[in-house]
Amino acid sequence: MAGGIYATAVPCLKCAERADRIYEGLEDDYYRCSACDYEFGIDWASAGAPLKPCWPISEAEVTERRSWAAHVFGTRSGPNADRASV
């Protein structure tokens, strides 16, 4: 139960839309975005499970996350260009 009940949905790392948990592990969870199909993992072991729901997020957080994603994904090239190390 890595992220727990407040981590069933989180913002997508690539587009900031809703990503639903597809696998729940002991220390990390895996998610798939409902908008862009991006899959990613979150390691909850170091910071612990969230204390409040991760979704929905505010419009300000959407803007900030999309800006960050454009910087990370917009500068990558090669066979794993759509995968970020975060």
C-alpha positions as CSV (number, residue, x, y, z in Angstrom):
1,M,0.0,0.0,0.0
2,A,2.6,2.5,-1.2
3,G,0.6,5.7,-1.8
4,G,-2.5,4.7,0.0
5,I,-6.0,5.9,-0.5
6,Y,-5.0,9.5,-1.3
7,A,-2.8,8.3,-4.3
8,T,-5.4,6.5,-6.3
9,A,-5.2,9.3,-8.9
10,V,-2.3,11.8,-9.4
11,P,-1.4,14.4,-12.0
12,C,0.3,13.0,-15.1
13,L,4.0,13.9,-15.2
14,K,3.7,14.6,-18.9
15,C,0.4,16.6,-19.4
16,A,-0.9,17.3,-15.8
17,E,-4.2,15.5,-16.5
18,R,-5.6,12.7,-14.3
19,A,-3.5,9.5,-14.1
20,D,-5.0,6.5,-12.4
21,R,-3.1,3.9,-10.4
22,I,-2.6,0.7,-12.4
23,Y,-0.4,-1.1,-9.9
24,E,0.1,-0.6,-6.1
25,G,3.3,-1.9,-4.6
26,L,4.9,-1.8,-1.2
27,E,7.1,1.2,-1.9
28,D,6.0,2.5,-5.3
29,D,2.9,2.7,-7.4
30,Y,2.5,2.9,-11.2
31,Y,0.1,5.1,-13.1
32,R,-1.4,5.6,-16.6
33,C,-2.7,8.9,-17.8
34,S,-6.3,9.0,-19.0
35,A,-5.5,11.7,-21.5
36,C,-2.1,10.9,-23.1
37,D,-1.6,7.2,-22.0
38,Y,1.8,8.0,-20.4
39,E,2.8,5.5,-17.8
40,F,5.1,6.3,-14.9
41,G,5.9,5.2,-11.4
42,I,6.1,7.1,-8.1
43,D,8.3,5.9,-5.3
44,W,6.5,6.8,-2.1
45,A,9.0,5.2,0.3
46,S,11.2,8.3,0.9
47,A,8.5,10.9,1.6
48,G,5.7,8.5,2.7
49,A,2.1,8.3,1.6
50,P,0.3,11.6,0.9
51,L,-1.8,13.1,3.7
52,K,-4.4,14.6,1.4
53,P,-5.8,13.6,-2.1
54,C,-3.3,14.1,-4.9
55,W,-6.1,14.8,-7.4
56,P,-7.6,17.2,-8.4
57,I,-5.0,19.9,-8.6
58,S,-5.4,23.7,-8.9
59,E,-5.1,25.6,-12.1
60,A,-1.9,27.1,-10.9
61,E,-0.4,23.6,-10.3
62,V,-1.6,22.5,-13.8
63,T,0.3,25.5,-15.3
64,E,3.4,24.8,-13.3
65,R,3.4,21.1,-14.1
66,R,2.9,21.7,-17.8
67,S,5.7,24.2,-17.9
68,W,8.0,21.7,-16.2
69,A,6.9,18.9,-18.5
70,A,7.5,21.0,-21.6
71,H,11.0,21.7,-20.3
72,V,11.7,18.0,-19.6
73,F,10.0,16.3,-22.5
74,G,10.6,19.1,-25.0
75,T,14.4,18.8,-24.8
76,R,14.7,15.0,-25.0
77,S,15.5,13.0,-28.1
78,G,16.2,9.4,-29.1
79,P,14.3,6.2,-28.6
80,N,13.0,7.1,-25.1
81,A,12.1,10.7,-25.8
82,D,8.8,10.3,-24.1
83,R,10.2,8.9,-20.9
84,A,11.6,11.2,-18.3
85,S,13.8,10.3,-15.3
86,V,12.1,12.1,-12.4
